[in-house]
Amino acid sequence: SSGINAEWPLRPGTKGTGSFGKRHNKSHTLCIRCGKSSYHIQKKRCSQCAYPAAKCRSFNWSVKGKRRKTTGTGRMKNLKIVQRRFRNGFQTGVAKPNKKATSS
């Protein structure tokens, strides 16, 4: 034996360089609810938000995770209108009566 390991090119690698060349299949794709690449194609379930479950995935042991996804971190398309209407007392389309005309 000349000191060269003849088995080296035939031996399969375990977790290093040889294994990285085999990674070309995607198990996760984009989720339509949270937008992250966490929707498992075979399981048909998002690992980030638990879609298609009705309630979004959140746990009390992850305070930072809840803070990132809570109300106020997104657009709040409807809720910002409700907050403005609340400050004005949920006015209807009718004008308020004039105070000077009613007192005299």
CORPE-V672940 format. One record per residue. N is the residue number from 1. RES is the residue in three letters. PHI is phi as a letter, one per 20 degrees, with the letter a starting at -180 (NA if undefined). PSI is psi in radians with two decimals (NA if undefined). OMEGA is omega in whole degrees, -180 to 180 (999 if undefined). Layout:
n: <N,N>
res: <RES,RES>
phi: <PHI,PHI>
psi: <PSI,PSI>
omega: <OMEGA,OMEGA>
This chain:
n: <1,2,3,4,5,6,7,8,9,10,11,12,13,14,15,16,17,18,19,20,21,22,23,24,25,26,27,28,29,30,31,32,33,34,35,36,37,38,39,40,41,42,43,44,45,46,47,48,49,50,51,52,53,54,55,56,57,58,59,60,61,62,63,64,65,66,67,68,69,70,71,72,73,74,75,76,77,78,79,80,81,82,83,84,85,86,87,88,89,90,91,92,93,94,95,96,97,98,99,100,101,102,103,104>
res: <SER,SER,GLY,ILE,ASN,ALA,GLU,TRP,PRO,LEU,ARG,PRO,GLY,THR,LYS,GLY,THR,GLY,SER,PHE,GLY,LYS,ARG,HIS,ASN,LYS,SER,HIS,THR,LEU,CYS,ILE,ARG,CYS,GLY,LYS,SER,SER,TYR,HIS,ILE,GLN,LYS,LYS,ARG,CYS,SER,GLN,CYS,ALA,TYR,PRO,ALA,ALA,LYS,CYS,ARG,SER,PHE,ASN,TRP,SER,VAL,LYS,GLY,LYS,ARG,ARG,LYS,THR,THR,GLY,THR,GLY,ARG,MET,LYS,ASN,LEU,LYS,ILE,VAL,GLN,ARG,ARG,PHE,ARG,ASN,GLY,PHE,GLN,THR,GLY,VAL,ALA,LYS,PRO,ASN,LYS,LYS,ALA,THR,SER,SER>
phi: <NA,e,n,e,f,f,e,g,f,e,f,f,f,e,c,e,g,f,f,f,f,e,e,c,d,e,e,d,c,f,e,e,e,e,n,e,e,c,e,f,f,f,f,l,b,e,e,e,d,m,g,e,f,f,e,f,f,b,c,f,f,d,f,f,f,f,f,f,d,f,f,o,e,d,f,l,g,e,f,f,f,f,f,f,f,f,f,e,m,l,f,e,f,e,f,f,f,f,f,f,f,e,f,e>
psi: <2.36,0.09,-0.18,2.29,1.88,-0.32,-0.19,-0.83,-0.32,-0.38,2.23,2.43,2.78,-1.24,0.13,-2.37,-0.71,-0.54,-0.48,-0.43,-0.29,-0.04,1.55,0.10,2.34,2.22,-0.46,2.55,-3.09,2.41,2.43,-0.26,-0.89,-0.29,-0.04,2.78,1.12,0.09,2.01,2.16,-0.77,-0.72,-0.35,0.85,2.44,2.28,-0.24,-0.85,-0.01,0.33,2.40,0.35,2.59,-0.68,2.47,2.54,2.18,2.55,2.58,-0.34,-0.16,1.54,-0.72,-0.68,-0.65,-0.64,-0.58,-0.51,0.09,3.06,2.32,-0.16,-0.15,-2.63,-0.63,0.91,-0.74,-0.65,-0.55,-0.48,-0.70,-0.68,-0.70,-0.73,-0.58,-0.74,-0.52,0.14,0.50,1.02,2.53,-3.04,-0.03,2.36,2.59,2.52,2.59,2.25,-0.59,-0.63,-0.58,-0.46,-0.47,NA>
omega: <-174,180,178,-179,-177,-179,-171,-179,-178,-176,-180,176,-178,-174,-174,-172,-178,-178,-177,179,-178,-174,178,176,-179,175,-179,174,-175,177,-177,179,-176,177,180,180,-174,-179,-178,-172,-179,180,-176,-179,180,-179,-179,-174,178,174,14,176,-176,-179,179,-178,175,-178,-179,180,179,-178,180,179,177,-179,-179,-172,-172,179,-179,179,-180,-176,-173,-173,-179,-172,178,175,179,179,179,179,178,179,-180,175,179,-178,172,-178,-177,179,179,179,-179,-176,-178,-177,-177,-176,-176,999>
